[in-house]
Amino acid sequence: MSNALITDEEYRRFEDIIFKVWRIYEFGENEFTQTEMEHINKDFGQLNTEHHREYKIIVRHHLKRVYYTTMAREQGVSEGYIRKLVKNGAYYFLQIYNHQKS
């Protein structure tokens, strides 16, 4: 199996963003400005369009707290493959996020 496209440092940055989004989703605690929130929503929309499977797994795991093993069992693949899809999805998200920001 090939390596994920993202570095550990970039993945940590993605996790920081998604954690803040999760706090909005779970508790309504918004640490973003209205402009930042619109930007993130637009980026997730584009990720959903371009990389639907990765988007779906990211949302299920990070926002709805579904375990990788559960998703792997449902899809008949290995947990490592699901983890790779999440990391690649994080890479794609950051590419969109960085591109849209500049």
C-alpha positions as CSV (number, residue, x, y, z in Angstrom):
1,M,0.0,0.0,0.0
2,S,1.4,3.4,-0.9
3,N,1.9,6.1,1.6
4,A,-0.5,8.9,2.4
5,L,0.0,12.2,0.5
6,I,0.1,14.4,3.7
7,T,2.9,15.0,6.2
8,D,2.4,14.6,9.9
9,E,2.7,18.4,10.4
10,E,0.0,19.1,7.8
11,Y,-2.3,16.4,9.2
12,R,-2.0,18.0,12.6
13,R,-3.0,21.4,11.1
14,F,-6.0,19.7,9.5
15,E,-6.9,18.1,12.8
16,D,-6.8,21.5,14.5
17,I,-9.3,22.9,11.9
18,I,-11.6,19.9,12.1
19,F,-11.6,19.9,15.9
20,K,-12.9,23.5,15.8
21,V,-15.5,22.5,13.3
22,W,-16.5,19.6,15.6
23,R,-16.9,21.9,18.5
24,I,-19.4,23.9,16.5
25,Y,-21.2,20.8,15.4
26,E,-21.3,19.3,18.9
27,F,-21.5,22.3,21.2
28,G,-22.2,25.3,19.1
29,E,-19.0,26.9,20.2
30,N,-17.7,28.9,17.2
31,E,-14.1,30.1,17.2
32,F,-14.3,31.2,13.6
33,T,-15.3,34.5,12.1
34,Q,-18.3,34.4,9.7
35,T,-15.9,34.8,6.7
36,E,-13.7,31.9,7.9
37,M,-16.8,29.7,8.5
38,E,-18.1,30.4,5.0
39,H,-14.6,29.6,3.6
40,I,-14.5,26.3,5.4
41,N,-18.0,25.3,4.4
42,K,-17.2,26.1,0.7
43,D,-14.0,24.0,1.0
44,F,-15.8,21.1,2.5
45,G,-18.4,21.4,-0.3
46,Q,-15.7,21.3,-2.9
47,L,-14.1,18.3,-1.2
48,N,-17.4,16.5,-1.2
49,T,-17.7,17.1,-4.9
50,E,-14.2,16.2,-5.9
51,H,-13.4,13.4,-3.3
52,H,-16.7,12.2,-2.0
53,R,-15.5,9.0,-0.4
54,E,-12.8,10.8,1.6
55,Y,-15.2,13.5,2.6
56,K,-17.7,11.0,3.8
57,I,-15.2,9.2,5.9
58,I,-13.8,12.4,7.4
59,V,-17.3,13.6,8.4
60,R,-18.2,10.2,9.9
61,H,-15.0,9.9,11.9
62,H,-14.2,13.4,13.0
63,L,-17.7,14.8,13.4
64,K,-19.9,11.8,14.1
65,R,-17.2,9.8,16.0
66,V,-17.5,6.6,14.0
67,Y,-14.5,4.4,14.5
68,Y,-12.2,3.5,11.5
69,T,-12.7,-0.2,12.3
70,T,-16.5,0.1,12.0
71,M,-16.2,1.8,8.6
72,A,-13.6,-0.8,7.4
73,R,-15.9,-3.6,8.4
74,E,-18.9,-1.9,6.6
75,Q,-16.9,-1.5,3.4
76,G,-15.0,-4.8,3.5
77,V,-11.5,-3.1,3.5
78,S,-8.7,-2.8,6.0
79,E,-8.6,-0.2,8.8
80,G,-5.3,1.0,7.3
81,Y,-7.0,1.7,4.0
82,I,-9.6,3.8,5.8
83,R,-6.9,5.7,7.6
84,K,-5.1,6.3,4.3
85,L,-8.4,7.7,2.8
86,V,-8.8,10.1,5.7
87,K,-5.2,11.3,5.4
88,N,-5.6,11.8,1.7
89,G,-8.9,13.6,2.3
90,A,-7.1,15.8,4.7
91,Y,-4.4,16.5,2.1
92,Y,-7.1,17.4,-0.5
93,F,-8.9,19.6,2.0
94,L,-5.8,21.5,2.8
95,Q,-5.0,22.0,-0.9
96,I,-8.4,23.5,-1.4
97,Y,-8.3,25.5,1.8
98,N,-4.8,26.9,1.0
99,H,-5.7,27.7,-2.6
100,Q,-9.0,29.4,-1.8
101,K,-7.3,31.5,1.0
102,S,-4.7,33.0,-1.3
